[in-house]
Amino acid sequence: MDLRKLKNEDKLDLCRKYYLGGFASLPFLWFINSIWFFKDAFLKEEYTEQKQIRSYVIRSMIGTVIWTAIITIWIVIFQLNRVSWGDAADAMSFIIPRGIP
């Protein structure tokens, strides 16, 4: 999709949908929203919808950082404790490593 062809109202609507979609267990949409609308939010000349788009982009960036931190913390905790958690950790794993714990 080429954002240059969209009207500013449509850009705002699309930005809002991607922002709200991030709350539906799809936080990668926040990352996409941040990248896709960054120029419109910060680098283009002022227009009516820009303030709202900027707000959604900033919140999407914050959501991306928080989600990335949470998933990173979970990965570290899981990797450090996988063996001691026994069968429960194996049930959470897609790939069960072979070997002696």
N, C-alpha and C positions, 0 to 999 in steps of 0.2 A: 504494500500500500504506500502510496506517495502522499505524505502529509501536505506537501505544497499545493495539492489539488483540492484539499478540503477547506471549507469555510471555517472561520474561527469558532463559530458555535459548534460545529461538528467536531472540531479538535477538542474542545472542552468536554463535550459529551463522551467522546472516546477515551479521553484521559480519565474522566470520572469512572467510567466502566472498568478500566484496567485497575484503577486504584481500589475500587470496591471488590473487584475480582480477587485481589490479593488476600482479602479477609476470608475468602471461600476456600481456604486451604490450598491456595495457589500463589504463594508468595513470590514465585519467580515473575509474576506479572508486575510486581512492584519494580523489579529490576528492569524489565522491559520498558515500563512506563518512564522510569528515570532516564533511560538512555534515549528513548524515542522522542520525548517531549522536552529534553533539556534545552535545545536551541530555542524553541518557542517560548519557553519559560524565562530564559535568562539573556539570550543574545539578540533577539529581535526587538525592533522598535515597539514602543508601548501601544497596546490595543486593549479594548474593553475586557476581553476574557483572560488576558495574560495574568492578572493577579490571582485568579482562581486556579489556572493551570499551574502557576508557580507553586501555589499551596499544595496541590496534589503531587507535584513532582518532589517537593521537599519531604512531604510525608511518605512518599513512596521510597525515597532514599533512606529515610530513618527506618522504615519497615524492613527494607532490604538488609541494612546493617544489623538490626536486632535479630532478624531471622537467621542471618549468617552466623552471628555469635551463638545463638541457641543451638543450631545444628552442629556447630564446631564443638561446643561444650559437650553435647550429647555424644558425639563420636569419640571424643577423648575419654569420657567417663565409661562408655561402653567397652572400648578397647582395653582400658586398664582393668576392668572388672569382669570381663566376659567369662574367664575361666572360673572365678569364684562364684559366679551366679549360676553355674551348672546348666541344668536342663532349661531353665527359664531363658537364659541367654541364647542357647541353641535354638529355641523356638522362635526367637526374634531374628535370627540370622538367615539370610538368603543362602549363604555359602558357609558351610560348617568346615572349619579348617581341620585337617588331619594331623595327628601327632599326639604326643604325650603332653598333657597340660602342665 
